[in-house]
Amino acid sequence: MATDSTQNRGCGYVVSVVLLLGGGGLLSLAASQLRRSGHELTPEALVPGVIGVLMIVGAFFLWRLAGRFSGEAKAEAARKAQFPDQPWKWKKEWAGPAIAADSEAGTVVIWFFALFWNVISWTATGALLSKGISKPGEYFVFLFPVVGLLLLWAAIYQTMRARKYGRARFVPSSLPGVIGGYLGGVIEVPANVTPEADARIALKCIRREVRGSGKNRSVRENVLWEREELIARDKWAAGAGGTRIPVLFYIPAGQPQTDASDRNNEIIWRLSASAATVGVDFATGFKVPVFATGETAAPPEAGAPVLEEYTPVTLDASALAACGVRREGDTFHFNTGHLPGTRLMTALLMLGFAGLFAWFVKAAVPVPVWFFTLFFAAIIALFAFDVWFARFELRIEVGDVVVTQPRPWGTKVTRVPRTEVAAVRPEKSMSSGESQYYRLKLEGAQAAPGMPGAEESFLVRKAREMAEAKAKQTGRSLPPELAAQLANRPKFSVVFAKHVPGQTKAEAIGALVLAAVRGK
């Protein structure tokens, strides 16, 4: 890790020098263009001048940032030598009695990116307008200032939130949070927070992966585990000194611990709190250390709140409707009406593709461009169809559970014996940032040995056959974990809901359905 940090700091210094030289070169070009035009401010002088100034300012801040990282890396190396077996003491952020919220750094990044984007996009747009628009395709450039205004609004909103609530901090009762134990403490907010409804606190384990490099670099965050708790507005402790939010989460065994050894594949535990308030909503977040220390604690009672301040998960009609569920006696209806933002986004994307294809016809676009555009349009169309039309009905009869799924090409009806439903299992269906959505499955009892489970898909079957063939060729048996998974497949696995928001709600709805199936 020390080698990676050294390389990153060296790259920071190199990039700052490159930015400084590039910015100086652009300023020289701008000055030359200004002299040629008789000191008249033209786009040929304005654009390189603005970009050059931004590059020089960026080089200065990057140089300062690299120097600060260098000092922090040396201090962290000293703490590693002092506490080799206690990695939660290595980070400066976790060394004090409290952990500061990480929202301030995010606000600075948003402001920098918003200003950079707006300066570049508005300068380019102004240069284009000064020349005059000669082709219809040049109107596309106006999209960039619109995106810049949205970024600017996001930066302003974050700044308003910071000024309204100040910078919160998390004071843990003990460090670290323990896998197989608890993470507890208090979130202290230096302002009064008055929620309009139940406030939410959540703890998530996230795998953060960086893929590719250069222009192809992308960051993906996958939530591995999450838990959410609600605090009723009348239990929200606000006083003259600010607001105190109690935190206590049980972390089940088997979860991965915090791991930042590989910057391209990190395990992050994130604690967050949010509440809808008048004006700017309250929200804050923290990166917290969670490790397997060997200590364990008894889990809380199933279905009961961990703290008396927490509100138990209630699945009344309004809470079910917020998850796209409607119950009528022993019949459950599931839809995606609770995803208006996702529906609107997919509709706009499909309209955009329709307009693009119309332009393709007029512009006589080559066949390969048609092919690739149709390929991506088909993928988005499948996702849009799933978001708009995924509907299920689960009906509990005397002896069977009947799952009905209406589809344009025909209604699919699945009937399974009620007595053989062993569990309801949630699985991830899609994600949007840190927001996870789950599908729910009815699972039957264990299949007989050697009998392929009814839920075994084509890809799973091919993977199993390839693994078995490989084991036969090498003369080795299948790994015990894989053999156990293949042997313990249920008799059936039937999807009856999609896109239920959050693991906590998905598990609660699954428990409600399972209790109804068992007649409890």
C-alpha positions as CSV (number, residue, x, y, z in Angstrom):
1,M,0.0,0.0,0.0
2,A,2.9,2.3,0.7
3,T,4.2,1.8,-2.8
4,D,0.8,2.6,-4.3
5,S,0.6,5.8,-2.2
6,T,4.0,6.9,-3.3
7,Q,3.1,6.3,-6.9
8,N,-0.1,8.3,-6.5
9,R,1.7,11.2,-5.0
10,G,4.3,11.1,-7.7
11,C,1.6,11.1,-10.3
12,G,0.0,14.1,-8.6
13,Y,3.2,16.1,-8.8
14,V,3.8,15.1,-12.5
15,V,0.2,16.0,-13.4
16,S,0.4,19.4,-11.7
17,V,3.6,20.2,-13.6
18,V,1.9,19.1,-16.9
19,L,-1.1,21.3,-16.1
20,L,1.2,24.2,-15.3
21,L,3.1,23.9,-18.5
22,G,-0.1,23.4,-20.6
23,G,-1.8,26.3,-18.9
24,G,1.2,28.6,-19.6
25,G,1.2,27.4,-23.2
26,L,-2.5,28.2,-23.7
27,L,-2.0,31.6,-22.1
28,S,0.8,32.3,-24.5
29,L,-1.4,31.3,-27.4
30,A,-4.2,33.5,-26.1
31,A,-1.8,36.5,-25.8
32,S,-0.6,35.8,-29.4
33,Q,-4.2,35.7,-30.7
34,L,-5.0,38.9,-28.8
35,R,-2.1,40.8,-30.4
36,R,-3.1,39.6,-33.9
37,S,-6.7,40.8,-33.4
38,G,-5.5,44.3,-32.3
39,H,-6.3,43.5,-28.7
40,E,-9.9,42.7,-29.5
41,L,-11.4,40.0,-27.4
42,T,-12.2,37.2,-29.8
43,P,-13.2,33.5,-29.2
44,E,-9.8,32.4,-30.6
45,A,-8.2,34.3,-27.7
46,L,-10.9,33.9,-25.0
47,V,-11.2,30.1,-25.1
48,P,-7.5,29.2,-24.7
49,G,-7.1,32.0,-22.1
50,V,-9.9,30.7,-19.9
51,I,-8.8,27.1,-20.2
52,G,-5.2,28.1,-19.4
53,V,-6.2,30.0,-16.2
54,L,-8.2,27.0,-15.1
55,M,-5.3,24.6,-15.7
56,I,-2.8,26.8,-13.7
57,V,-5.3,27.1,-10.8
58,G,-5.8,23.4,-10.9
59,A,-2.1,22.8,-10.9
60,F,-1.7,24.9,-7.8
61,F,-4.4,23.1,-5.9
62,L,-3.2,19.7,-7.1
63,W,0.4,20.5,-5.9
64,R,-0.9,21.5,-2.5
65,L,-3.1,18.4,-2.3
66,A,-0.2,16.1,-3.2
67,G,1.9,17.7,-0.5
68,R,-0.8,17.1,2.1
69,F,-1.2,13.5,1.1
70,S,2.5,13.0,1.4
71,G,2.5,14.2,5.0
72,E,-0.6,12.1,5.9
73,A,1.0,9.0,4.3
74,K,4.1,9.3,6.5
75,A,1.9,9.7,9.6
76,E,-0.2,6.7,8.6
77,A,2.9,4.6,8.1
78,A,4.0,5.5,11.7
79,R,0.6,4.5,13.1
80,K,0.9,1.1,11.2
81,A,4.2,0.5,12.8
82,Q,2.8,1.4,16.2
83,F,-0.5,-0.7,15.9
84,P,0.3,-3.5,13.4
85,D,-2.7,-5.6,14.5
86,Q,-5.3,-2.8,14.9
87,P,-6.0,-1.5,11.4
88,W,-8.8,0.7,12.6
89,K,-6.1,2.9,14.3
90,W,-4.2,3.5,11.0
91,K,-6.5,6.1,9.5
92,K,-6.3,9.7,10.7
93,E,-10.1,10.0,10.4
94,W,-10.6,7.3,13.0
95,A,-7.8,8.3,15.5
96,G,-9.8,10.9,17.4
97,P,-12.9,10.6,19.6
98,A,-15.2,11.4,16.8
99,I,-15.5,10.8,13.0
100,A,-16.3,13.8,10.9
101,A,-18.9,13.7,8.1
102,D,-17.5,13.3,4.6
103,S,-20.0,15.7,3.0
104,E,-17.6,18.7,3.1
105,A,-15.1,17.2,0.7
106,G,-17.9,16.1,-1.6
107,T,-19.3,19.7,-1.7
108,V,-15.8,21.0,-2.7
109,V,-15.5,18.4,-5.5
110,I,-19.0,19.3,-6.8
111,W,-18.2,23.0,-6.8
112,F,-14.9,22.5,-8.6
113,F,-16.4,20.2,-11.3
114,A,-19.5,22.5,-11.7
115,L,-17.4,25.6,-12.2
116,F,-15.0,23.9,-14.6
117,W,-17.9,22.4,-16.6
118,N,-19.8,25.7,-16.8
119,V,-16.7,27.8,-17.8
120,I,-15.8,25.4,-20.6
121,S,-19.4,24.8,-21.9
122,W,-20.5,28.4,-21.8
123,T,-17.2,29.6,-23.4
124,A,-17.6,27.1,-26.2
125,T,-21.3,27.9,-26.6
126,G,-20.5,31.6,-26.8
127,A,-17.8,31.0,-29.4
128,L,-20.2,29.0,-31.5
129,L,-22.9,31.7,-31.2
130,S,-20.5,34.4,-32.2
131,K,-19.8,32.5,-35.5
132,G,-23.4,31.7,-36.1
133,I,-25.0,28.2,-36.3
134,S,-24.9,26.8,-39.8
135,K,-25.9,23.2,-39.3
136,P,-28.8,21.7,-37.3
137,G,-26.4,19.3,-35.5
138,E,-24.6,22.2,-33.9
139,Y,-27.7,22.9,-31.7
140,F,-26.5,19.8,-29.7
141,V,-23.9,22.0,-28.0
142,F,-26.7,23.7,-25.9
143,L,-27.0,20.4,-24.0
144,F,-23.7,21.1,-22.2
145,P,-24.7,24.4,-20.6
146,V,-27.9,22.8,-19.4
147,V,-25.9,20.0,-17.7
148,G,-23.7,22.7,-16.3
149,L,-26.7,24.5,-14.7
150,L,-27.9,21.3,-13.1
151,L,-24.4,20.7,-11.7
152,L,-24.4,24.3,-10.4
153,W,-27.7,23.8,-8.7
154,A,-26.4,20.6,-7.0
155,A,-23.4,22.5,-5.7
156,I,-25.6,25.3,-4.4
157,Y,-28.0,22.8,-2.7
158,Q,-25.1,21.1,-1.0
159,T,-23.8,24.4,0.2
160,M,-27.2,25.4,1.6
161,R,-27.4,22.1,3.4
162,A,-23.9,22.6,4.9
163,R,-24.8,26.2,6.1
164,K,-28.1,25.1,7.5
165,Y,-27.0,22.1,9.6
166,G,-23.2,22.5,9.9
167,R,-20.8,19.6,9.8
168,A,-22.1,16.6,11.8
169,R,-19.8,14.1,13.5
170,F,-20.3,10.5,14.7
171,V,-19.1,9.8,18.2
172,P,-18.8,6.0,18.5
173,S,-19.3,4.2,21.8
174,S,-16.3,2.0,20.8
175,L,-14.1,1.4,17.8
176,P,-14.3,-0.5,15.6
177,G,-17.7,-1.8,14.7
178,V,-17.5,-5.5,15.2
179,I,-18.6,-8.2,12.7
180,G,-20.7,-10.6,14.7
181,G,-21.3,-7.7,17.1
182,Y,-22.5,-4.1,17.1
183,L,-21.7,-0.6,15.9
184,G,-23.0,2.0,18.2
185,G,-22.7,5.6,19.1
186,V,-24.3,9.0,18.6
187,I,-24.5,11.3,15.5
188,E,-24.1,14.9,16.8
189,V,-25.5,17.7,14.5
190,P,-24.7,21.3,15.5
191,A,-28.2,22.5,14.6
192,N,-31.8,21.6,15.4
193,V,-33.3,19.1,12.9
194,T,-37.1,18.9,12.9
195,P,-38.2,16.0,10.7
196,E,-41.6,16.2,8.9
197,A,-41.8,12.4,9.1
198,D,-39.8,9.4,10.3
199,A,-36.1,9.9,10.0
200,R,-33.8,7.2,8.6
201,I,-30.4,6.0,9.6
202,A,-28.7,3.3,7.6
203,L,-25.5,1.2,7.6
204,K,-24.2,-0.2,4.4
205,C,-21.3,-2.4,3.4
206,I,-20.1,-1.4,-0.1
207,R,-17.6,-2.9,-2.5
208,R,-16.1,0.0,-4.5
209,E,-14.5,-1.1,-7.7
210,V,-12.5,1.0,-10.2
211,R,-12.3,-0.5,-13.6
212,G,-10.4,0.4,-16.7
213,S,-8.0,3.4,-17.0
214,G,-7.9,6.8,-18.7
215,K,-11.0,7.6,-20.6
216,N,-12.4,4.1,-20.0
217,R,-12.1,4.4,-16.2
218,S,-15.3,3.8,-14.3
219,V,-16.3,3.4,-10.7
220,R,-18.9,0.9,-9.5
221,E,-20.3,0.6,-6.0
222,N,-22.1,-2.6,-5.1
223,V,-24.0,-2.8,-1.8
224,L,-23.1,-6.2,-0.2
225,W,-25.2,-5.7,3.0
226,E,-27.4,-3.0,4.4
227,R,-29.7,-2.3,7.3
228,E,-32.1,0.6,7.9
229,E,-33.8,1.9,11.0
230,L,-36.5,4.5,11.4
231,I,-36.8,7.1,14.2
232,A,-40.2,8.6,14.8
233,R,-40.3,12.4,14.7
234,D,-41.4,12.7,18.3
235,K,-38.3,10.6,19.4
236,W,-35.8,12.8,17.5
237,A,-33.7,14.3,20.3
238,A,-33.2,18.0,19.4
239,G,-32.1,20.6,22.0
240,A,-30.4,23.9,22.4
241,G,-27.0,22.5,21.6
242,G,-28.2,20.7,18.4
243,T,-29.5,17.3,17.6
244,R,-28.3,13.9,18.9
245,I,-29.1,10.8,16.8
246,P,-28.6,7.4,18.5
247,V,-26.9,4.7,16.4
248,L,-26.9,1.0,17.1
249,F,-26.6,-1.7,14.4
250,Y,-26.1,-5.4,14.7
251,I,-23.6,-6.7,12.1
252,P,-24.2,-10.4,11.4
253,A,-21.2,-12.7,11.0
254,G,-19.9,-13.5,7.6
255,Q,-19.8,-9.9,6.3
256,P,-16.5,-8.5,4.9
257,Q,-14.5,-6.1,7.0
258,T,-13.2,-2.7,6.0
259,D,-10.4,-3.1,3.4
260,A,-8.6,-0.2,1.7
261,S,-5.4,-2.2,0.8
262,D,-6.4,-2.1,-2.9
263,R,-7.6,1.3,-4.1
264,N,-9.3,-0.3,-7.1
265,N,-11.2,-2.8,-5.0
266,E,-12.2,-1.4,-1.6
267,I,-14.6,-2.5,1.1
268,I,-16.3,0.5,2.7
269,W,-18.8,0.7,5.5
270,R,-20.9,3.8,5.3
271,L,-23.2,5.2,8.0
272,S,-25.8,7.7,6.9
273,A,-28.7,9.6,8.4
274,S,-31.4,11.6,6.6
275,A,-34.7,13.3,7.3
276,A,-37.2,15.4,5.2
277,T,-37.4,18.9,6.7
278,V,-38.9,22.2,5.8
279,G,-36.7,23.7,3.0
280,V,-33.4,21.9,2.5
281,D,-33.6,18.3,3.7
282,F,-31.1,16.9,6.3
283,A,-28.6,14.3,5.2
284,T,-25.1,13.3,6.4
285,G,-22.8,10.3,6.0
286,F,-19.7,8.8,7.5
287,K,-17.1,6.1,6.6
288,V,-16.8,3.9,9.7
289,P,-14.3,1.1,10.5
290,V,-15.9,-2.4,10.8
291,F,-13.6,-5.3,11.5
292,A,-13.7,-8.9,12.7
293,T,-12.0,-8.6,16.1
294,G,-12.9,-12.1,17.4
295,E,-15.4,-10.6,19.8
296,T,-19.0,-11.5,19.3
297,A,-22.3,-10.5,20.9
298,A,-25.8,-12.0,20.9
299,P,-28.0,-10.7,18.1
300,P,-31.1,-8.7,18.9
301,E,-34.5,-10.3,19.1
302,A,-36.0,-10.9,15.7
303,G,-38.6,-8.2,14.7
304,A,-37.9,-6.0,17.7
305,P,-36.2,-2.6,17.4
306,V,-32.6,-2.5,18.6
307,L,-33.2,0.7,20.5
308,E,-36.4,2.1,22.0
309,E,-35.9,5.2,19.9
310,Y,-36.2,3.1,16.8
311,T,-39.6,2.5,15.2
312,P,-40.4,-1.1,14.3
313,V,-41.0,-1.8,10.6
314,T,-44.7,-1.5,10.0
315,L,-46.2,-2.7,6.8
316,D,-49.5,-0.8,6.7
317,A,-51.3,0.0,3.5
318,S,-49.3,3.2,2.9
319,A,-45.9,1.6,3.6
320,L,-46.7,-1.3,1.3
321,A,-47.9,1.2,-1.4
322,A,-44.5,3.0,-1.2
323,C,-42.9,-0.3,-2.1
324,G,-45.3,-1.1,-5.0
325,V,-47.4,-3.6,-3.0
326,R,-51.1,-3.8,-2.4
327,R,-52.7,-6.5,-0.3
328,E,-56.3,-7.7,-0.5
329,G,-56.8,-10.5,2.0
330,D,-54.7,-13.4,0.9
331,T,-53.9,-11.8,-2.5
332,F,-50.8,-9.6,-3.0
333,H,-50.4,-7.3,-6.0
334,F,-46.9,-6.1,-7.0
335,N,-46.0,-3.4,-9.5
336,T,-43.4,-0.7,-10.2
337,G,-45.6,2.3,-9.7
338,H,-43.3,3.4,-6.8
339,L,-40.5,4.2,-9.3
340,P,-41.7,7.4,-11.0
341,G,-38.2,8.8,-11.4
342,T,-36.9,5.6,-13.1
343,R,-40.0,5.4,-15.3
344,L,-39.5,9.0,-16.4
345,M,-35.8,8.5,-17.1
346,T,-36.5,5.4,-19.3
347,A,-39.3,7.1,-21.1
348,L,-37.0,10.1,-22.0
349,L,-34.2,7.7,-23.1
350,M,-36.6,5.9,-25.4
351,L,-37.9,9.2,-26.9
352,G,-34.3,10.3,-27.3
353,F,-33.5,7.1,-29.3
354,A,-36.6,7.7,-31.4
355,G,-35.5,11.2,-32.3
356,L,-32.0,9.9,-33.0
357,F,-33.3,7.2,-35.4
358,A,-35.4,9.9,-37.2
359,W,-32.2,11.9,-37.7
360,F,-30.4,8.8,-38.9
361,V,-32.9,8.4,-41.7
362,K,-32.4,12.0,-42.9
363,A,-28.7,12.0,-42.5
364,A,-28.1,8.6,-44.3
365,V,-26.0,7.3,-41.4
366,P,-23.8,4.2,-42.2
367,V,-25.1,0.8,-41.4
368,P,-22.5,0.1,-38.6
369,V,-23.7,3.1,-36.7
370,W,-27.3,1.9,-37.0
371,F,-26.3,-1.5,-35.7
372,F,-24.5,-0.3,-32.6
373,T,-27.2,2.2,-31.8
374,L,-29.9,-0.4,-32.2
375,F,-28.0,-2.7,-29.9
376,F,-27.9,-0.2,-27.1
377,A,-31.4,0.9,-27.7
378,A,-32.6,-2.7,-27.4
379,I,-30.8,-3.1,-24.0
380,I,-32.4,0.1,-22.7
381,A,-35.8,-1.0,-24.1
382,L,-35.7,-4.2,-22.2
383,F,-34.9,-2.4,-19.0
384,A,-37.7,0.2,-19.7
385,F,-40.1,-2.6,-20.4
386,D,-39.2,-4.3,-17.1
387,V,-39.6,-1.0,-15.1
388,W,-42.9,0.0,-16.7
389,F,-44.7,-3.3,-17.0
390,A,-43.3,-5.7,-14.3
391,R,-46.5,-6.8,-12.5
392,F,-47.2,-9.9,-10.4
393,E,-50.2,-11.3,-8.4
394,L,-49.6,-13.8,-5.6
395,R,-52.8,-15.5,-4.5
396,I,-52.9,-17.9,-1.6
397,E,-55.4,-20.7,-2.0
398,V,-56.4,-23.6,0.2
399,G,-53.7,-26.0,-1.1
400,D,-51.6,-23.9,-3.5
401,V,-49.9,-20.6,-4.0
402,V,-50.6,-19.1,-7.4
403,V,-48.2,-16.5,-9.0
404,T,-49.6,-14.7,-12.0
405,Q,-47.5,-12.5,-14.3
406,P,-49.3,-10.6,-17.1
407,R,-47.1,-10.2,-20.2
408,P,-48.0,-8.8,-23.7
409,W,-47.3,-12.2,-25.3
410,G,-49.4,-14.2,-22.7
411,T,-50.0,-14.5,-19.0
412,K,-47.6,-16.7,-17.1
413,V,-49.3,-18.7,-14.2
414,T,-47.2,-20.7,-11.8
415,R,-48.8,-22.9,-9.2
416,V,-46.8,-24.5,-6.3
417,P,-47.9,-26.5,-3.3
418,R,-48.5,-24.3,-0.3
419,T,-47.0,-26.8,2.1
420,E,-43.8,-27.0,0.2
421,V,-43.0,-23.3,0.3
422,A,-40.0,-23.3,2.6
423,A,-38.7,-19.7,2.4
424,V,-39.0,-16.3,0.7
425,R,-35.6,-15.2,-0.5
426,P,-34.7,-11.6,-1.6
427,E,-32.2,-11.1,-4.4
428,K,-30.9,-7.9,-6.0
429,S,-32.7,-6.8,-9.1
430,M,-31.2,-3.4,-9.9
431,S,-29.3,-0.5,-8.3
432,S,-29.2,3.2,-8.6
433,G,-26.1,4.6,-6.8
434,E,-26.3,3.2,-3.3
435,S,-30.0,2.5,-3.6
436,Q,-30.6,-1.2,-4.0
437,Y,-33.8,-2.9,-5.3
438,Y,-34.7,-6.5,-4.8
439,R,-36.8,-9.3,-6.3
440,L,-38.6,-11.8,-4.1
441,K,-38.7,-15.5,-4.7
442,L,-40.8,-18.3,-3.3
443,E,-38.4,-21.2,-2.6
444,G,-39.4,-24.8,-2.1
445,A,-38.0,-27.5,0.1
446,Q,-34.7,-29.1,-0.8
447,A,-34.7,-31.2,-4.0
448,A,-33.9,-34.9,-3.9
449,P,-30.2,-35.7,-4.2
450,G,-29.1,-35.7,-7.9
451,M,-32.3,-34.1,-9.0
452,P,-31.7,-30.7,-10.8
453,G,-33.7,-27.9,-9.1
454,A,-36.5,-26.4,-11.1
455,E,-35.0,-23.0,-10.6
456,E,-31.8,-24.0,-12.4
457,S,-31.4,-21.6,-15.3
458,F,-29.6,-22.4,-18.6
459,L,-26.5,-20.5,-17.6
460,V,-26.4,-22.1,-14.1
461,R,-26.9,-25.6,-15.7
462,K,-24.1,-25.0,-18.2
463,A,-21.7,-23.7,-15.4
464,R,-22.5,-26.8,-13.4
465,E,-21.9,-29.1,-16.3
466,M,-18.6,-27.4,-17.1
467,A,-17.5,-27.6,-13.5
468,E,-18.4,-31.3,-13.3
469,A,-16.6,-32.0,-16.6
470,K,-13.5,-30.1,-15.4
471,A,-13.4,-32.1,-12.2
472,K,-13.7,-35.4,-14.1
473,Q,-10.8,-34.5,-16.4
474,T,-8.5,-33.5,-13.6
475,G,-9.6,-36.4,-11.4
476,R,-10.4,-33.9,-8.6
477,S,-13.7,-33.5,-6.9
478,L,-15.7,-30.3,-6.9
479,P,-14.8,-27.7,-4.2
480,P,-16.9,-28.4,-1.1
481,E,-18.6,-25.0,-1.2
482,L,-19.7,-25.5,-4.9
483,A,-20.8,-29.1,-4.2
484,A,-22.9,-28.0,-1.3
485,Q,-24.6,-25.3,-3.4
486,L,-25.4,-27.8,-6.1
487,A,-26.7,-30.4,-3.7
488,N,-28.9,-28.0,-1.7
489,R,-31.0,-26.5,-4.5
490,P,-34.7,-26.1,-3.8
491,K,-37.4,-27.9,-5.8
492,F,-38.7,-24.6,-7.2
493,S,-37.9,-20.9,-7.2
494,V,-40.6,-18.6,-8.3
495,V,-40.2,-14.8,-8.7
496,F,-43.3,-13.0,-7.5
497,A,-42.0,-9.4,-7.0
498,K,-39.4,-7.0,-8.5
499,H,-37.7,-3.8,-7.5
500,V,-38.7,-3.7,-3.9
501,P,-36.6,-0.8,-2.4
502,G,-34.0,-1.7,0.2
503,Q,-33.0,-4.9,1.9
504,T,-34.8,-4.1,5.1
505,K,-38.2,-3.6,3.4
506,A,-37.6,-6.6,1.1
507,E,-37.0,-8.9,4.0
508,A,-40.0,-7.5,5.9
509,I,-42.3,-7.9,2.9
510,G,-40.9,-11.4,2.3
511,A,-41.6,-12.3,6.0
512,L,-45.2,-10.9,5.6
513,V,-45.8,-13.1,2.5
514,L,-44.3,-16.2,4.1
515,A,-46.4,-15.7,7.3
516,A,-49.6,-15.5,5.1
517,V,-48.6,-18.6,3.2
518,R,-48.2,-20.5,6.4
519,G,-51.4,-19.1,7.7
520,K,-50.0,-17.2,10.6
